[in-house]
Amino acid sequence: GTMTPLRWATAWLLASALAVVLPVQAAKKKPAALPQTMEHKVSRPGSYVWEPDRSPDGAVLVVVSLPEQRAHIYRDGKRIGLTTISTGSEGRETPPGQFEILQKKVTHRSNLYDDAPMPFMQRLTWDGIALHAGHVPGYPASHGCIRLPRKLAEQLYAITDIGTRVVVADENEYPEVVHPGDLAPVDAASGAAAA
């Protein structure tokens, strides 16, 4: 047979209803999880990712992004670490620029600020700027130093040397480095922008 008007209307209504229901059912299926980037894993103050096996050997480079309040750690041009940090507060800002680690001390106390402990201190300037373990509240809160979560400060300390390059970037100095990715934006040896 032929479709009567009533059967035709019923079939049409049924098809219309399915057209509405089926996409809703399909949408309820969970999408496949996207691979998490380091950025996604480092969102809470004090959080960090440390994956030294991504690049076991080579020159180390640290890129500090003042706007992000994060430090990106590279070895042989590949990112092996990403961490939240706390840099200098208003009036005591961490200066942007290219630095080399000048001195390293596992246990150091501040000469300038009430003998404050600065574990795993890596000095960048002789007038008081250093990388060291400290409180990382999620905003700039230091006297100018770059505070790192303690365990990460210890891990970073273990792979750096006197002369390891540290680039501190903001929108005015090194703006091309402010949001670096998985590959080092700067050559660890020369400090020149990476090709």
Buried (B, 14 or more C-beta within 10 A) or exposed (E): EEEEEEEEEEEEEEEEEEEEEEEEEEEEEEEEEEEEEBBEEBEEBBBBBBBBEBBEEBBBBBBBBBEBBBBBBBBBBBBBBBBBBBBBBEEBBBBBBBBEBBEBBEEBEBEEBEEBEBBBBBBBEEEBBBBBBBEBBBEBBBBBBBBBBBBBBBBBBEEBEEEBBBBBBBEEBBEEBBBBEBEBBBBBEEEEEBE
